[in-house]
Amino acid sequence: MDPVAGHAQHTGTGGTARPTRALPAYLQIEEELAERIEAGELPPETRLPTERDLAATFGVSRMTIRAALARLEQRGLILRRQGSGTYIAQPRLRQDATHLRGFFEESIGQGVFPVSRVIERAEVHATPHLARELGLRAGETVYMVVRVRSASGIPVVLERSYFPARIVPGLLERDLERSSIYRLMERHHRARPVRARQTLEPVTAGPVEAHLLDVASGSPLMLVERTAWDARGRAVEHARDLYRGDRSRFVTELTLERAGPGR
């Protein structure tokens, strides 16, 4: 059964699912399909009907359907496969921006097994900027680790992290593809980050980032820049992580700091 038409029949709209005039038709169709995708009624890898069939179901033109689908694709909710059709995309990986967790823990917590690929690992000298962030002397040795982290076989984030060599000696010799670096820091150096300051900034992918993350050059990314400290107050990591905009969703939890007038 057509997954979209089947829903329309179930709700009693059937072939009279023509949108109202409160909003442009393509926006209404976009939101209806988006709600069903996010509610799990249209599971990942479900093949959508053709534009012609969707137009018949909603009682609109193919141009209207095309506009709705283009917006869903921009939101990362659907993907088009040339010669095959349009499919529901895998859900975006939720990134908790309120609590300090590594990509490994975030992925496992959502039932997704992460895969890491080390692009580069090296001993480098701390630049003046890195030295300030990590509380080091300029020129002091730091470890640089560059990894691409994937979920469900799709690259999600390009990580570039720096660690003070004197706090985590030998880190580069450890298995950085099958292990969480935070867990390695805790197990071998008692230096797991417990507090961090981070900023989020929307950017676009350059040619190198686009290649590594398997997106088009100019695609939207979220830059997360972070400095983290361990339980003893030592700066143990400075990172610049680039997340794919179509595969990530950042979530924060806010509380009122003190009682007072509302907004």
DRENPA-3360 file (N, C-alpha, C; in nm, 2 decimals, always signed):
BEGIN
1 = MDPVAGHA = +0.08/-0.12/+0.00/+0.00/+0.00/+0.00/+0.09/+0.12/+0.00 ~ +0.05/+0.22/-0.07/+0.11/+0.35/-0.07/+0.12/+0.41/+0.07 ~ +0.23/+0.43/+0.13/+0.24/+0.47/+0.27/+0.18/+0.60/+0.30 ~ +0.18/+0.69/+0.20/+0.11/+0.82/+0.22/-0.04/+0.82/+0.20 ~ -0.08/+0.75/+0.09/-0.22/+0.74/+0.06/-0.29/+0.65/+0.17 ~ -0.21/+0.55/+0.21/-0.27/+0.47/+0.32/-0.30/+0.54/+0.44 ~ -0.22/+0.64/+0.48/-0.25/+0.72/+0.59/-0.37/+0.81/+0.57 ~ -0.37/+0.86/+0.44/-0.49/+0.95/+0.41/-0.62/+0.87/+0.42;
9 = QHTGTGGT = -0.62/+0.75/+0.38/-0.74/+0.67/+0.38/-0.77/+0.64/+0.53 ~ -0.67/+0.61/+0.61/-0.69/+0.58/+0.75/-0.76/+0.70/+0.82 ~ -0.72/+0.82/+0.79/-0.77/+0.94/+0.86/-0.90/+0.99/+0.79 ~ -0.94/+0.92/+0.69/-1.07/+0.96/+0.63/-1.06/+1.07/+0.52 ~ -0.93/+1.11/+0.49/-0.92/+1.22/+0.39/-0.92/+1.16/+0.25 ~ -0.85/+1.05/+0.24/-0.85/+0.98/+0.11/-0.81/+1.08/+0.00 ~ -0.89/+1.08/-0.11/-0.85/+1.16/-0.22/-0.89/+1.31/-0.20 ~ -0.94/+1.34/-0.08/-0.98/+1.48/-0.06/-0.88/+1.55/+0.03;
17 = ARPTRALP = -0.75/+1.51/+0.03/-0.65/+1.56/+0.12/-0.60/+1.69/+0.07 ~ -0.68/+1.77/+0.00/-0.63/+1.90/-0.05/-0.61/+1.99/+0.06 ~ -0.49/+2.06/+0.06/-0.46/+2.15/+0.17/-0.55/+2.27/+0.18 ~ -0.57/+2.33/+0.30/-0.65/+2.45/+0.31/-0.57/+2.57/+0.26 ~ -0.63/+2.69/+0.27/-0.56/+2.81/+0.21/-0.49/+2.89/+0.32 ~ -0.48/+2.83/+0.44/-0.42/+2.91/+0.55/-0.27/+2.94/+0.52 ~ -0.21/+2.84/+0.47/-0.07/+2.84/+0.43/-0.05/+2.79/+0.29 ~ +0.06/+2.83/+0.22/+0.08/+2.78/+0.09/+0.08/+2.62/+0.09;
25 = AYLQIEEE = +0.02/+2.56/-0.01/+0.00/+2.42/-0.01/+0.13/+2.34/+0.01 ~ +0.24/+2.39/-0.05/+0.37/+2.31/-0.04/+0.42/+2.31/+0.10 ~ +0.39/+2.42/+0.18/+0.43/+2.42/+0.32/+0.35/+2.33/+0.41 ~ +0.22/+2.32/+0.38/+0.13/+2.23/+0.45/+0.17/+2.08/+0.43 ~ +0.20/+2.05/+0.30/+0.24/+1.91/+0.27/+0.38/+1.88/+0.33 ~ +0.47/+1.98/+0.32/+0.60/+1.96/+0.39/+0.58/+1.92/+0.54 ~ +0.50/+2.00/+0.61/+0.48/+1.98/+0.75/+0.41/+1.85/+0.78 ~ +0.31/+1.81/+0.70/+0.24/+1.69/+0.73/+0.34/+1.57/+0.71;
33 = LAERIEAG = +0.42/+1.57/+0.60/+0.51/+1.46/+0.58/+0.62/+1.46/+0.69 ~ +0.67/+1.58/+0.73/+0.77/+1.59/+0.83/+0.72/+1.54/+0.96 ~ +0.60/+1.57/+1.00/+0.55/+1.52/+1.13/+0.54/+1.37/+1.13 ~ +0.50/+1.31/+1.01/+0.49/+1.17/+1.00/+0.63/+1.10/+1.01 ~ +0.72/+1.16/+0.95/+0.86/+1.11/+0.95/+0.91/+1.11/+1.09 ~ +0.90/+1.22/+1.16/+0.95/+1.24/+1.29/+0.88/+1.15/+1.40 ~ +0.75/+1.12/+1.37/+0.67/+1.03/+1.46/+0.70/+0.89/+1.43 ~ +0.78/+0.85/+1.33/+0.81/+0.72/+1.30/+0.70/+0.65/+1.21;
41 = ELPPETRL = +0.60/+0.72/+1.16/+0.50/+0.66/+1.08/+0.56/+0.62/+0.94 ~ +0.66/+0.70/+0.90/+0.73/+0.67/+0.77/+0.88/+0.63/+0.81 ~ +0.91/+0.51/+0.83/+1.04/+0.47/+0.88/+1.15/+0.50/+0.78 ~ +1.27/+0.50/+0.83/+1.39/+0.52/+0.74/+1.39/+0.41/+0.63 ~ +1.43/+0.46/+0.51/+1.44/+0.37/+0.39/+1.30/+0.34/+0.33 ~ +1.20/+0.40/+0.38/+1.07/+0.39/+0.31/+1.07/+0.46/+0.18 ~ +1.03/+0.40/+0.07/+1.03/+0.47/-0.06/+0.90/+0.54/-0.07 ~ +0.91/+0.67/-0.10/+0.79/+0.76/-0.12/+0.73/+0.73/-0.26;
49 = PTERDLAA = +0.60/+0.76/-0.27/+0.54/+0.75/-0.40/+0.60/+0.85/-0.50 ~ +0.57/+0.83/-0.62/+0.62/+0.93/-0.72/+0.55/+1.06/-0.71 ~ +0.61/+1.16/-0.77/+0.55/+1.30/-0.76/+0.41/+1.29/-0.82 ~ +0.39/+1.22/-0.92/+0.25/+1.21/-0.98/+0.15/+1.15/-0.88 ~ +0.19/+1.04/-0.81/+0.10/+0.98/-0.72/+0.08/+1.07/-0.60 ~ +0.19/+1.14/-0.55/+0.17/+1.23/-0.43/+0.07/+1.35/-0.47 ~ +0.09/+1.40/-0.59/+0.00/+1.51/-0.64/-0.14/+1.46/-0.64 ~ -0.17/+1.34/-0.68/-0.30/+1.29/-0.69/-0.36/+1.27/-0.54;
57 = TFGVSRMT = -0.27/+1.22/-0.45/-0.31/+1.20/-0.31/-0.35/+1.33/-0.25 ~ -0.27/+1.44/-0.27/-0.30/+1.57/-0.20/-0.38/+1.66/-0.28 ~ -0.41/+1.62/-0.41/-0.50/+1.71/-0.49/-0.43/+1.84/-0.53 ~ -0.30/+1.83/-0.56/-0.23/+1.95/-0.60/-0.14/+1.92/-0.72 ~ -0.07/+2.02/-0.77/+0.01/+2.00/-0.89/+0.14/+1.93/-0.86 ~ +0.21/+1.87/-0.96/+0.34/+1.81/-0.93/+0.44/+1.92/-0.89 ~ +0.42/+2.04/-0.94/+0.52/+2.15/-0.91/+0.51/+2.18/-0.76 ~ +0.39/+2.17/-0.70/+0.37/+2.19/-0.56/+0.44/+2.08/-0.48;
65 = IRAALARL = +0.42/+1.96/-0.52/+0.48/+1.84/-0.46/+0.63/+1.86/-0.46 ~ +0.68/+1.90/-0.58/+0.83/+1.91/-0.60/+0.88/+2.01/-0.50 ~ +0.81/+2.12/-0.48/+0.86/+2.23/-0.38/+0.86/+2.17/-0.24 ~ +0.76/+2.10/-0.20/+0.75/+2.04/-0.07/+0.87/+1.94/-0.05 ~ +0.89/+1.85/-0.15/+1.00/+1.76/-0.14/+1.14/+1.82/-0.13 ~ +1.15/+1.93/-0.20/+1.28/+2.00/-0.20/+1.31/+2.06/-0.06 ~ +1.21/+2.11/+0.01/+1.23/+2.16/+0.14/+1.26/+2.04/+0.24 ~ +1.19/+1.93/+0.22/+1.22/+1.81/+0.31/+1.36/+1.76/+0.29;
73 = EQRGLILR = +1.41/+1.77/+0.16/+1.54/+1.73/+0.14/+1.64/+1.82/+0.20 ~ +1.62/+1.95/+0.20/+1.70/+2.05/+0.26/+1.71/+2.03/+0.41 ~ +1.60/+1.98/+0.47/+1.60/+1.95/+0.61/+1.66/+1.82/+0.65 ~ +1.70/+1.74/+0.55/+1.77/+1.61/+0.57/+1.67/+1.50/+0.61 ~ +1.54/+1.52/+0.58/+1.44/+1.42/+0.62/+1.42/+1.32/+0.51 ~ +1.45/+1.35/+0.38/+1.44/+1.26/+0.27/+1.57/+1.27/+0.19 ~ +1.59/+1.17/+0.11/+1.70/+1.17/+0.01/+1.66/+1.11/-0.12 ~ +1.72/+1.17/-0.22/+1.68/+1.12/-0.36/+1.80/+1.04/-0.41;
81 = RQGSGTYI = +1.76/+0.92/-0.47/+1.86/+0.83/-0.53/+1.83/+0.82/-0.68 ~ +1.93/+0.87/-0.75/+1.91/+0.88/-0.90/+1.88/+0.74/-0.96 ~ +1.77/+0.74/-1.03/+1.73/+0.62/-1.09/+1.65/+0.52/-1.00 ~ +1.63/+0.56/-0.88/+1.57/+0.47/-0.78/+1.45/+0.53/-0.72 ~ +1.45/+0.66/-0.68/+1.34/+0.72/-0.62/+1.38/+0.81/-0.50 ~ +1.27/+0.84/-0.42/+1.29/+0.93/-0.30/+1.26/+0.84/-0.18 ~ +1.35/+0.85/-0.08/+1.34/+0.77/+0.04/+1.35/+0.85/+0.17 ~ +1.29/+0.79/+0.27/+1.30/+0.86/+0.40/+1.45/+0.84/+0.45;
89 = AQPRLRQD = +1.51/+0.95/+0.50/+1.65/+0.94/+0.54/+1.66/+0.88/+0.68 ~ +1.77/+0.84/+0.72/+1.80/+0.80/+0.86/+1.78/+0.92/+0.95 ~ +1.73/+0.90/+1.07/+1.71/+1.02/+1.16/+1.84/+1.08/+1.19 ~ +1.84/+1.21/+1.22/+1.96/+1.29/+1.26/+2.00/+1.24/+1.39 ~ +2.13/+1.24/+1.42/+2.19/+1.20/+1.54/+2.17/+1.32/+1.64 ~ +2.11/+1.30/+1.75/+2.09/+1.41/+1.85/+2.22/+1.43/+1.92 ~ +2.26/+1.56/+1.93/+2.38/+1.60/+2.01/+2.34/+1.68/+2.13 ~ +2.37/+1.62/+2.24/+2.33/+1.69/+2.37/+2.43/+1.80/+2.40;
97 = ATHLRGFF = +2.39/+1.92/+2.38/+2.48/+2.04/+2.41/+2.47/+2.08/+2.55 ~ +2.40/+2.01/+2.64/+2.38/+2.05/+2.78/+2.48/+1.97/+2.86 ~ +2.51/+1.85/+2.83/+2.59/+1.76/+2.91/+2.72/+1.72/+2.83 ~ +2.83/+1.70/+2.90/+2.95/+1.67/+2.83/+2.96/+1.52/+2.81 ~ +2.94/+1.48/+2.68/+2.95/+1.34/+2.64/+3.03/+1.33/+2.51 ~ +3.10/+1.23/+2.49/+3.17/+1.21/+2.37/+3.08/+1.15/+2.26 ~ +3.12/+1.15/+2.14/+3.04/+1.10/+2.03/+3.01/+0.96/+2.05 ~ +3.10/+0.88/+2.10/+3.08/+0.74/+2.13/+2.96/+0.72/+2.22;
105 = EESIGQGV = +2.96/+0.79/+2.33/+2.85/+0.77/+2.43/+2.72/+0.82/+2.37 ~ +2.72/+0.94/+2.30/+2.60/+0.99/+2.24/+2.54/+0.89/+2.14 ~ +2.62/+0.83/+2.06/+2.57/+0.73/+1.96/+2.51/+0.61/+2.02 ~ +2.59/+0.55/+2.11/+2.55/+0.43/+2.18/+2.41/+0.45/+2.25 ~ +2.40/+0.57/+2.31/+2.28/+0.60/+2.39/+2.16/+0.61/+2.30 ~ +2.18/+0.63/+2.17/+2.07/+0.63/+2.07/+2.05/+0.51/+1.99 ~ +2.12/+0.40/+2.03/+2.11/+0.27/+1.96/+2.19/+0.27/+1.83 ~ +2.28/+0.35/+1.82/+2.36/+0.36/+1.69/+2.51/+0.32/+1.73;
113 = FPVSRVIE = +2.57/+0.23/+1.66/+2.71/+0.20/+1.68/+2.80/+0.29/+1.60 ~ +2.88/+0.37/+1.66/+2.97/+0.46/+1.59/+3.09/+0.39/+1.53 ~ +3.14/+0.45/+1.42/+3.26/+0.40/+1.36/+3.36/+0.52/+1.34 ~ +3.48/+0.50/+1.38/+3.58/+0.61/+1.37/+3.69/+0.58/+1.27 ~ +3.73/+0.68/+1.20/+3.85/+0.66/+1.10/+3.95/+0.77/+1.13 ~ +4.07/+0.73/+1.17/+4.17/+0.83/+1.20/+4.23/+0.88/+1.07 ~ +4.22/+1.01/+1.05/+4.28/+1.07/+0.93/+4.42/+1.11/+0.96 ~ +4.45/+1.16/+1.08/+4.59/+1.20/+1.11/+4.61/+1.20/+1.26;
121 = RAEVHATP = +4.72/+1.16/+1.30/+4.77/+1.17/+1.44/+4.91/+1.21/+1.44 ~ +4.94/+1.31/+1.53/+5.08/+1.36/+1.52/+5.11/+1.44/+1.65 ~ +5.24/+1.45/+1.68/+5.29/+1.54/+1.78/+5.32/+1.67/+1.72 ~ +5.26/+1.78/+1.77/+5.28/+1.91/+1.72/+5.32/+2.01/+1.83 ~ +5.36/+2.13/+1.79/+5.39/+2.23/+1.89/+5.27/+2.32/+1.91 ~ +5.24/+2.36/+2.03/+5.13/+2.44/+2.06/+5.15/+2.58/+2.01 ~ +5.05/+2.62/+1.93/+5.05/+2.76/+1.88/+5.02/+2.85/+2.00 ~ +5.04/+2.98/+1.99/+5.00/+3.07/+2.10/+4.85/+3.06/+2.13;
129 = HLARELGL = +4.76/+3.04/+2.03/+4.62/+3.02/+2.06/+4.60/+2.89/+2.14 ~ +4.65/+2.78/+2.10/+4.64/+2.65/+2.17/+4.70/+2.66/+2.31 ~ +4.81/+2.73/+2.32/+4.87/+2.74/+2.45/+4.78/+2.81/+2.55 ~ +4.72/+2.92/+2.50/+4.62/+2.99/+2.59/+4.51/+2.90/+2.63 ~ +4.45/+2.83/+2.54/+4.34/+2.74/+2.56/+4.37/+2.63/+2.66 ~ +4.49/+2.57/+2.65/+4.53/+2.45/+2.73/+4.62/+2.49/+2.85 ~ +4.64/+2.62/+2.87/+4.73/+2.65/+2.98/+4.87/+2.61/+2.97 ~ +4.92/+2.61/+2.85/+5.06/+2.56/+2.82/+5.15/+2.68/+2.78;
137 = RAGETVYM = +5.28/+2.65/+2.76/+5.37/+2.74/+2.70/+5.36/+2.73/+2.55 ~ +5.37/+2.83/+2.48/+5.38/+2.83/+2.34/+5.50/+2.74/+2.30 ~ +5.47/+2.65/+2.20/+5.57/+2.55/+2.16/+5.58/+2.42/+2.23 ~ +5.50/+2.41/+2.34/+5.50/+2.29/+2.42/+5.43/+2.18/+2.33 ~ +5.47/+2.05/+2.35/+5.42/+1.94/+2.27/+5.28/+1.91/+2.31 ~ +5.19/+1.90/+2.20/+5.06/+1.85/+2.22/+5.03/+1.74/+2.11 ~ +4.94/+1.66/+2.14/+4.90/+1.56/+2.04/+4.78/+1.61/+1.96 ~ +4.79/+1.59/+1.83/+4.67/+1.63/+1.74/+4.61/+1.50/+1.69;
145 = VVRVRSAS = +4.48/+1.49/+1.70/+4.41/+1.37/+1.64/+4.30/+1.42/+1.56 ~ +4.30/+1.38/+1.43/+4.19/+1.41/+1.34/+4.11/+1.28/+1.30 ~ +3.98/+1.28/+1.33/+3.90/+1.16/+1.30/+3.77/+1.20/+1.23 ~ +3.72/+1.11/+1.15/+3.59/+1.12/+1.09/+3.51/+1.02/+1.17 ~ +3.40/+1.06/+1.23/+3.31/+0.97/+1.31/+3.18/+0.95/+1.22 ~ +3.14/+0.83/+1.21/+3.02/+0.79/+1.13/+2.92/+0.72/+1.22 ~ +2.80/+0.73/+1.17/+2.69/+0.66/+1.24/+2.60/+0.60/+1.13 ~ +2.56/+0.47/+1.14/+2.48/+0.40/+1.04/+2.55/+0.41/+0.90;
153 = GIPVVLER = +2.68/+0.41/+0.90/+2.76/+0.41/+0.78/+2.76/+0.55/+0.71 ~ +2.72/+0.65/+0.78/+2.72/+0.79/+0.72/+2.81/+0.88/+0.80 ~ +2.91/+0.95/+0.74/+2.99/+1.04/+0.81/+2.91/+1.15/+0.88 ~ +2.93/+1.18/+1.00/+2.86/+1.28/+1.08/+2.94/+1.39/+1.12 ~ +3.06/+1.37/+1.17/+3.14/+1.47/+1.23/+3.29/+1.45/+1.19 ~ +3.36/+1.56/+1.16/+3.50/+1.57/+1.15/+3.56/+1.63/+1.27 ~ +3.64/+1.56/+1.35/+3.69/+1.60/+1.47/+3.84/+1.64/+1.46 ~ +3.88/+1.75/+1.51/+4.02/+1.78/+1.52/+4.05/+1.82/+1.67;
161 = SYFPARIV = +4.12/+1.73/+1.74/+4.14/+1.75/+1.88/+4.28/+1.76/+1.92 ~ +4.31/+1.84/+2.02/+4.45/+1.86/+2.07/+4.45/+1.82/+2.22 ~ +4.56/+1.75/+2.27/+4.57/+1.71/+2.40/+4.71/+1.73/+2.45 ~ +4.73/+1.79/+2.57/+4.87/+1.81/+2.62/+4.94/+1.68/+2.64 ~ +5.05/+1.67/+2.58/+5.13/+1.54/+2.58/+5.17/+1.50/+2.72 ~ +5.20/+1.60/+2.80/+5.26/+1.57/+2.94/+5.15/+1.52/+3.03 ~ +5.02/+1.54/+2.99/+4.91/+1.49/+3.07/+4.86/+1.35/+3.03 ~ +4.87/+1.33/+2.90/+4.82/+1.20/+2.84/+4.93/+1.13/+2.76;
169 = PGLLERDL = +5.05/+1.11/+2.82/+5.16/+1.05/+2.74/+5.12/+0.92/+2.68 ~ +5.17/+0.90/+2.55/+5.14/+0.77/+2.49/+5.00/+0.76/+2.42 ~ +4.92/+0.86/+2.43/+4.79/+0.85/+2.38/+4.78/+0.82/+2.23 ~ +4.88/+0.87/+2.15/+4.88/+0.84/+2.01/+4.90/+0.69/+1.97 ~ +4.96/+0.62/+2.07/+4.99/+0.48/+2.04/+4.87/+0.39/+2.07 ~ +4.77/+0.44/+2.12/+4.65/+0.36/+2.16/+4.56/+0.35/+2.04 ~ +4.46/+0.26/+2.05/+4.36/+0.23/+1.95/+4.26/+0.35/+1.95 ~ +4.27/+0.44/+1.86/+4.19/+0.56/+1.85/+4.07/+0.54/+1.76;
177 = ERSSIYRL = +4.06/+0.42/+1.69/+3.95/+0.40/+1.60/+3.84/+0.32/+1.67 ~ +3.88/+0.22/+1.75/+3.78/+0.14/+1.82/+3.75/+0.18/+1.96 ~ +3.81/+0.28/+2.01/+3.80/+0.32/+2.15/+3.75/+0.47/+2.16 ~ +3.68/+0.50/+2.27/+3.65/+0.63/+2.30/+3.77/+0.70/+2.36 ~ +3.82/+0.81/+2.31/+3.93/+0.88/+2.36/+3.91/+0.92/+2.51 ~ +3.79/+0.97/+2.54/+3.76/+1.01/+2.68/+3.77/+0.89/+2.77 ~ +3.73/+0.77/+2.73/+3.75/+0.65/+2.81/+3.89/+0.61/+2.83 ~ +3.97/+0.63/+2.72/+4.12/+0.60/+2.73/+4.18/+0.70/+2.83;
185 = MERHHRAR = +4.14/+0.83/+2.82/+4.20/+0.93/+2.91/+4.16/+0.90/+3.06 ~ +4.04/+0.84/+3.08/+4.01/+0.81/+3.22/+4.08/+0.68/+3.26 ~ +4.09/+0.58/+3.18/+4.14/+0.45/+3.22/+4.30/+0.46/+3.24 ~ +4.37/+0.53/+3.15/+4.51/+0.53/+3.16/+4.58/+0.65/+3.22 ~ +4.50/+0.76/+3.23/+4.56/+0.89/+3.27/+4.48/+0.96/+3.38 ~ +4.37/+0.91/+3.42/+4.28/+0.98/+3.51/+4.26/+1.12/+3.48 ~ +4.23/+1.14/+3.35/+4.22/+1.28/+3.30/+4.10/+1.30/+3.21 ~ +3.99/+1.23/+3.24/+3.87/+1.24/+3.16/+3.81/+1.38/+3.18;
193 = PVRARQTL = +3.77/+1.44/+3.07/+3.70/+1.57/+3.09/+3.57/+1.56/+3.17 ~ +3.56/+1.66/+3.26/+3.43/+1.66/+3.34/+3.36/+1.80/+3.32 ~ +3.43/+1.89/+3.26/+3.37/+2.03/+3.25/+3.42/+2.08/+3.12 ~ +3.34/+2.16/+3.05/+3.39/+2.22/+2.92/+3.32/+2.35/+2.89 ~ +3.38/+2.43/+2.81/+3.32/+2.55/+2.76/+3.32/+2.53/+2.61 ~ +3.21/+2.55/+2.54/+3.21/+2.53/+2.40/+3.12/+2.64/+2.33 ~ +3.15/+2.67/+2.21/+3.07/+2.76/+2.12/+3.03/+2.68/+2.00 ~ +2.91/+2.73/+1.95/+2.85/+2.67/+1.83/+2.84/+2.78/+1.72;
201 = EPVTAGPV = +2.89/+2.75/+1.60/+2.88/+2.85/+1.50/+2.85/+2.78/+1.36 ~ +2.75/+2.83/+1.29/+2.72/+2.77/+1.16/+2.83/+2.81/+1.06 ~ +2.88/+2.72/+0.98/+2.98/+2.74/+0.88/+2.94/+2.66/+0.76 ~ +3.02/+2.67/+0.65/+3.00/+2.59/+0.53/+3.12/+2.51/+0.50 ~ +3.10/+2.40/+0.43/+3.21/+2.30/+0.41/+3.30/+2.35/+0.30 ~ +3.43/+2.35/+0.32/+3.53/+2.37/+0.22/+3.55/+2.24/+0.15 ~ +3.64/+2.25/+0.05/+3.66/+2.12/-0.03/+3.71/+2.01/+0.05 ~ +3.80/+2.03/+0.14/+3.86/+1.92/+0.22/+3.75/+1.86/+0.31;
209 = EAHLLDVA = +3.68/+1.95/+0.39/+3.57/+1.90/+0.48/+3.46/+1.83/+0.40 ~ +3.43/+1.88/+0.28/+3.32/+1.82/+0.20/+3.36/+1.68/+0.16 ~ +3.49/+1.66/+0.12/+3.53/+1.53/+0.08/+3.53/+1.43/+0.19 ~ +3.58/+1.47/+0.31/+3.58/+1.38/+0.42/+3.45/+1.35/+0.48 ~ +3.35/+1.44/+0.47/+3.22/+1.42/+0.53/+3.12/+1.38/+0.42 ~ +3.17/+1.36/+0.30/+3.08/+1.31/+0.19/+2.96/+1.40/+0.16 ~ +2.99/+1.54/+0.15/+2.88/+1.63/+0.12/+2.94/+1.72/+0.01 ~ +2.85/+1.80/-0.04/+2.89/+1.90/-0.15/+2.96/+2.01/-0.08;
217 = SGSPLMLV = +3.06/+2.07/-0.15/+3.12/+2.19/-0.11/+3.02/+2.30/-0.09 ~ +3.03/+2.37/+0.02/+2.93/+2.47/+0.06/+2.82/+2.43/+0.14 ~ +2.81/+2.30/+0.17/+2.70/+2.24/+0.25/+2.71/+2.30/+0.39 ~ +2.59/+2.31/+0.46/+2.60/+2.37/+0.60/+2.66/+2.27/+0.70 ~ +2.74/+2.32/+0.78/+2.80/+2.25/+0.89/+2.79/+2.33/+1.02 ~ +2.80/+2.26/+1.13/+2.80/+2.33/+1.26/+2.94/+2.31/+1.32 ~ +3.01/+2.42/+1.35/+3.14/+2.42/+1.41/+3.12/+2.42/+1.56 ~ +3.17/+2.32/+1.63/+3.17/+2.32/+1.78/+3.31/+2.33/+1.82;
225 = ERTAWDAR = +3.34/+2.44/+1.89/+3.48/+2.46/+1.94/+3.47/+2.44/+2.09 ~ +3.56/+2.36/+2.15/+3.54/+2.32/+2.29/+3.68/+2.31/+2.36 ~ +3.68/+2.36/+2.48/+3.80/+2.34/+2.57/+3.74/+2.27/+2.69 ~ +3.81/+2.16/+2.73/+3.76/+2.08/+2.84/+3.86/+2.06/+2.95 ~ +3.81/+2.05/+3.08/+3.90/+2.03/+3.19/+3.87/+1.91/+3.27 ~ +3.97/+1.85/+3.33/+3.94/+1.73/+3.41/+3.90/+1.76/+3.55 ~ +3.89/+1.66/+3.64/+3.84/+1.69/+3.78/+3.94/+1.77/+3.86 ~ +4.07/+1.77/+3.82/+4.17/+1.85/+3.89/+4.18/+1.99/+3.84;
233 = GRAVEHAR = +4.10/+2.02/+3.74/+4.10/+2.16/+3.69/+4.20/+2.18/+3.58 ~ +4.26/+2.07/+3.53/+4.36/+2.09/+3.42/+4.29/+2.09/+3.28 ~ +4.33/+2.18/+3.20/+4.28/+2.18/+3.06/+4.34/+2.06/+2.99 ~ +4.25/+1.96/+2.94/+4.30/+1.84/+2.89/+4.26/+1.82/+2.74 ~ +4.18/+1.91/+2.68/+4.14/+1.89/+2.54/+4.10/+2.03/+2.49 ~ +4.14/+2.05/+2.36/+4.08/+2.16/+2.29/+4.04/+2.10/+2.15 ~ +3.92/+2.12/+2.11/+3.87/+2.06/+1.99/+3.79/+2.15/+1.90 ~ +3.80/+2.12/+1.77/+3.72/+2.19/+1.67/+3.65/+2.08/+1.59;
241 = DLYRGDRS = +3.52/+2.06/+1.62/+3.44/+1.96/+1.55/+3.35/+2.02/+1.45 ~ +3.34/+1.96/+1.33/+3.25/+2.00/+1.23/+3.15/+1.89/+1.20 ~ +3.02/+1.93/+1.24/+2.91/+1.84/+1.22/+2.83/+1.86/+1.10 ~ +2.79/+1.76/+1.03/+2.70/+1.78/+0.91/+2.57/+1.83/+0.96 ~ +2.53/+1.94/+0.89/+2.40/+2.00/+0.93/+2.28/+1.91/+0.90 ~ +2.29/+1.82/+0.80/+2.18/+1.73/+0.76/+2.17/+1.61/+0.84 ~ +2.27/+1.58/+0.93/+2.28/+1.46/+1.00/+2.29/+1.48/+1.15 ~ +2.28/+1.61/+1.20/+2.29/+1.64/+1.34/+2.18/+1.73/+1.39;
249 = RFVTELTL = +2.14/+1.71/+1.51/+2.05/+1.80/+1.57/+2.10/+1.83/+1.71 ~ +2.12/+1.95/+1.75/+2.17/+1.99/+1.88/+2.06/+2.03/+1.97 ~ +2.07/+1.97/+2.09/+1.96/+1.98/+2.19/+2.02/+2.04/+2.32 ~ +1.95/+2.14/+2.37/+1.99/+2.20/+2.50/+1.87/+2.20/+2.60 ~ +1.90/+2.19/+2.72/+1.80/+2.20/+2.83/+1.83/+2.32/+2.91 ~ +1.73/+2.41/+2.92/+1.74/+2.54/+2.99/+1.66/+2.54/+3.11 ~ +1.71/+2.60/+3.22/+1.63/+2.62/+3.34/+1.64/+2.77/+3.38 ~ +1.54/+2.82/+3.44/+1.54/+2.96/+3.49/+1.64/+2.97/+3.60;
257 = ERAGPGR = +1.73/+3.07/+3.58/+1.84/+3.08/+3.68/+1.79/+3.13/+3.81 ~ +1.69/+3.22/+3.81/+1.64/+3.27/+3.94/+1.49/+3.32/+3.91 ~ +1.41/+3.32/+4.01/+1.28/+3.37/+4.00/+1.28/+3.52/+3.96 ~ +1.18/+3.55/+3.87/+1.18/+3.69/+3.83/+1.07/+3.70/+3.72 ~ +1.05/+3.82/+3.67/+0.95/+3.84/+3.56/+0.98/+3.76/+3.44 ~ +0.88/+3.71/+3.38/+0.90/+3.63/+3.25/+0.93/+3.72/+3.14 ~ +0.96/+3.66/+3.02/+0.99/+3.74/+2.91/+0.87/+3.82/+2.86;
% end
